Amino acid sequence: MIYGLVYSSLFDFDLDWSPKGDLAEWWDTSEDGLTFTVKLREGVMFHNGVELTADDVVFTMKAIKHPDYTGPRAASLEPVEDIVAVDKYTVEFKLKEPFAPIFTNINYGILQAKLFEGSEIGDMENHPVSWNPVGTGPYIFKEYVRGQYALLERNPNWFRSEEEGGAPFIQTIRMKVIPDDQTALAALENGEIDVDTPTPSEVKRLLTEYEGRLIPVQYERNGWGYILINTTKEPLTDVRVRQALTYALDREAIVLGALDGEAVVPPGPIPPVSWAYKDDLQTIGYDPAKAEQLLQEAGFTKGADGIYQKDGKPLELNLYASSGSSLIEALTTMARQMWQDVGIKVNVNLMDFNAMNENHLQPGNYDMAFQAFNLGLDPDSLYALFHGSLAKPNAAGLVTSFNRMRYDNPEVNALLEEGRRESDKEKRKEIYGQAQQLIVNDAPVILMYSNLYTDFHTPRVKGVVNFPGAGATLDYLYKWWIEE
């Protein structure tokens, strides 16, 4: 969220998800679809007084494409062959092939190239600018006290014209770091903070008890909570075992118990809010008998203790998840019992999110893990999660992409590539529907829920925009104002 307020991107998007210019003044695609040209606004200033130019755009995009870049979204620019500064304010993207999701896939916050001179791309996350960002966005980063808060101040020289809304209204934003859900909720109820997104289990109570004192803003989530399955680790290499894990879970009951019914179980990886949603997928529903049948077909037999075993080894798996969330604790507790009921022993390990990623998911030292993923405005987001080229470990043995399931299906790969080339929206929807069905069948993930987000804010906060997608309401914070 800080990123979206401090940095500006080439494009912004309307509520119907159609692109409009942000840093881009105009843009054009060549007749053969292989050159995408962007003309930048002139006179846009970084927060340190340096003018933004085409060189900054080129640096940012080439950094993301660089083989040493460690971020998870490098694959979004894979079809871009080169980025060229034509003149001070014009950038050309040279494409290997027509690239339908280009508006979303090049839409990163633009960095100031000069600040990174002499730096190694592979070490950008440790660069001082990463902890003291300098962008062109509506807010200027002023201070970060680790574990306490980040402080932003209004950018009075933001480049947007009065017709576009002009500079933001709120002078200072203090984003508090609060370690757990209940503490954050108490801070909201006590008036210590103005905005919070409580867990779904608290939403109904707040809607009733705080009617008129807290204002709800609800929007559908463009993403889901899910369980990753390490497809390269025995016995999870067997699709029957992965399917059994899915059949064993009554996800509808988990939604009721852990999320108070404020969610749906998504049939496939593209949620209902997306234009590419497919509602007739053949899904893996709750069927514990089918789960046991599949385990038996995979060579497992049930032991005297009720746990399936094979070659003398019990079917015992480790599930990792982030600590500090009552929702995650409830969800994993219910799931563990459902797996136990069909004869699968699962140990739940709650820990710090970063430690989980660095010590378990990236090196592949895990069986299953619970995380959340938010898709972009284009279904090409599936590429970052499920394309097999992103399942391969780097020289350090780490998978730093989102495909930490290490999933690789050539048919899915081909469809995701075709979806990038095809420009016709209906044809793309059909292509992604086929890809979704294959992914559901392969069960590299268990899609647990796609929830309805409810942000609450105090009555003094005005101008809140309701935009579909996780966190999107806060992305438009520059439109808010405070009524004193």
Secondary structure, 3 states (H helix, E strand, C coil): CHHHHHCCCCEEECCCCCEEECCEEEEEECCCCCEEEEEECCCCECCCCCECCHHHHHHHHHHHHCCCCCCCCHHHHCCEEEEEEEECCEEEEEECCCCCCHHHHCCCCCCCHHHHCCCCHHHHHHCHHHHCCCCCCCEEEEEEECCCEEEEEECCCCCCCHHHCCCCCCCEEEEECCCCHHHHHHHHHCCCCCEECCCHHHHHHHHHHCECCEEEEEEECCEEEEEEECCCCCCCCCHHHHHHHHHCCCHHHHHHHHHCCCEECCCCCCCCCCCCCCCCCCCCCCCHHHHHHHHHHCCCEECCCCCEEECCEECEEEEEEECCCHHHHHHHHHHHHHHHHHCCEEEEEEECHHHHHHHHHCCCCCCEEEEEEECCCCCCHHHHHHCHHHCCCCCCCCCCCCCCCCCCCHHHHHHHHHHHHCCCHHHHHHHHHHHHHHHHHHCCEEEEEEEEEEEEECCCEECCCCCCCCCHHHHCHHHCEECC
